[in-house]
Amino acid sequence: MNQWTPNAGIPLPPFDPVGLPAPAVVILALAYLTFTLHLLAVHFTLGSVLLMALARRQPDPARQEIARFLGTVAPLGFSYLVTFGIPPLLFVQLLYGQFFYASSVLVGVFWISVIPLLILAYGALYAHRLTRDRRPGAQGLIVTVALLGMLTIGFIYVNNLTLAMTPGRWLEIYAAHPGGATLNLGEPTLLPRLLTFLGLSPAMAGVVVWWRGRRLHRTPGQEASATVMESWGRKGIGVGVLTWIVGLASWVATLPEAPRSVLSGSGIVLAGAVVVLGIAAALPALLASRGGGVAAPVLSGTFLALGLACLILVRDQIRMAYLQDHFSLQAIPVFPQWGMLAIFAATLVAGVAFTLFWTVRVARRAAAASG
Ligand code: HEM
């Protein structure tokens, strides 16, 4: 386990002899927590860009207001998705480094292109925010660059992570493309997986637009805009949850037998929870009356976040089932470094608390500025 067994014919590097700085279960918990935060920020940002691209094409002031609001918050979301992407990047290397490094090298040309794509997409969002009034004619192109850049990054991640779970393909892929200019396009779960891990985007942005619409109802003279905002936000939640559930169903349908068997064991509870929480998030959006307080969008957002957390747990059970012939958590050497871990935990708690504080402050200021 966890090293090259020549008979299996898979050139698996041995597990890092330095081992884990804490028991695997602690590292897993931190990985799940931080990856949930990463995907929340990814969904919010991608959903904002998507809804902005649609809203800005319509000339009426209420939709222009939605586009403006989303264009203002999207760069902030992007900064969070990058920041919250780094801890899970450390943890995936700690736990699955043997697989993740190998697959990253095999798709190396595309993997390294994630960095310029990130700069391009992030830069495009800032360019939009800074030039939208001065150069309105250029904004269609700028927003499209941001949207395509983000989708391409998501696609490259899915290619790399699926290849990391299928080491039986490595030699063949390396023989065909030793320079790393390839992806894992033969993988049948690729597009369903992309839909599962990005499909919720309109819903996550929808929650924020709905919240914003409800706040705007308190501003005299803004009722019309507030109503359109609410309606867009609620539709975003409906569309996002539907896309997510379709993605999840198609992902499960394309899984090979061994990983799918996770869903006949404990995984079925988690997968069921994902669907139930998705529906629970959509219900307030479908049923709530217009113009109430912000409790309904907050409730929807909470259900979406919990559903995403459950999805991440199922995702990892499925990954372990893919790797069951080559990898075992129990076989990983552990050499605890509790001091380092305490510093990490304290920094994480302080960082998340500061981020929440800062986000609420920025949101309050933006709400106050608009009346
Ligand atoms: C627009 C930018 C990004 C998008 C759309 C995106 C999207 C995604 C998606 C869809 C996955 C799941 C892939 C799968 O399971 O098949 C993923 C995984 C991941 N992302 Fe991101 N990502 C972005 C940027 C980043 C950045 C900048 C980092 C690091 C700094 C990062 C770190 C990670 C890590 C570590 C994982 C895998 C975690 C694991 O397997 O446990 N991502 N991302």
Residues whose N, C-alpha, C, O or C-beta is under 5 A from the ligand:
A	BS01	HEM	V42 L81 V82 G85 I86 P88 L89 V92 M150 I153 G154 Y157 V158 L161 R193 F197
